[in-house]
Amino acid sequence: MGKLFVVPTPVGNLEDMTFRAINVLKECDLILAEDTRTSAFLLKHFGIETHMQSHHKFNEHQTSEQVVSRLKGGENIALISDAGTPAISDPGFFVVRACVQAGIEVECLPGATAFVPALVMSGLPNDRFCFEGFLPQKKGRQTRLKELAEENRTMVFYESPYRVVKTLSQLSEYLGNEREASVSREISKIFAQTVRGTLSELTAHFTKNEPKGEFVIVVKGKEN
C-alpha cells in the first residue's frame, strides 16, 4: 500500500518551507490541495510539477473514499492546505481518519503552524495551554465562552479580520476586561505584528485600527 503524507506549508514567508516537504511533494503521485489555485503558486515557486486534486471542507467526505482506494493501490499521496499544517482548523481530519481505519500508513511532517509562534511570542504561560481554533460563530458560542471563563490554561484562538473585534469584545465580557492577552497577525509575513495588553485594551486597539490579515488570539487562563 501507499502512504499518506500530511505536509505543512508556509503560513507566510515561503522560506519557511522545509527541504523535506519540497521533496515529498515532488516525489508523491498526487497532491490533495485545499485550493488548487492558491497551491499552484507555491508549487510553481519550488518547481513542483506533481498533479493536484481539490480536497476541501465541502468535498472531503466524498473524496476520502477515493483517496483511500488509490493509496491501497500503491500510490503515495500528499495532503496540503492553503497555509500551515492540514487538519489544524483546516480540511484533513476525515481523510487521515479514513486512512487510519483502513490500515494505511500516515506520516505528518513537522512544519509551520500559526498558533505556535503566536503562543511563544505572547509572553503568556505556555507550559500548559488549550487550542480552541475558531469559536462557534452562532450556536454554542455563548456556552463555550462561559466554559472558557473557568479555564486555567492559556487559551489559543484563530480568528478572521472580520470578527476579531467582536471576539475580543466577547472574551473581555466573559473572561474579564483585565485578563491579559496577546494578538498576533500576519505571522511570518512582511507586516507581521503582535500586540499585547488586557482584553479591553486590545478591543480598543483593533476598534481604532482596522484589523487586516489572519489573527491568532492568545489569552491567559484564569488564576486560581
Secondary structure, 3 states (H helix, E strand, C coil): CCEEEECCECCCCHHHCCHHHHHHHHHCCEEEECCHHHHHHHHHHCCCCCCEEECCCCCHHHHHHHHHHHHHCCCCEEEECCCECCCCCCCCHHHHHHHHHCCCEEEECCCCCCHHHHHHHHCCCCCCEEEEECCCCCCCHHHHHHHHCCCCCEEEEEECCCCHHHHHHHHHHHHCCCCEEEEEECCCCCCCEEEEEEHHHHHHHHHHCCCCCCEEEEECCCCC
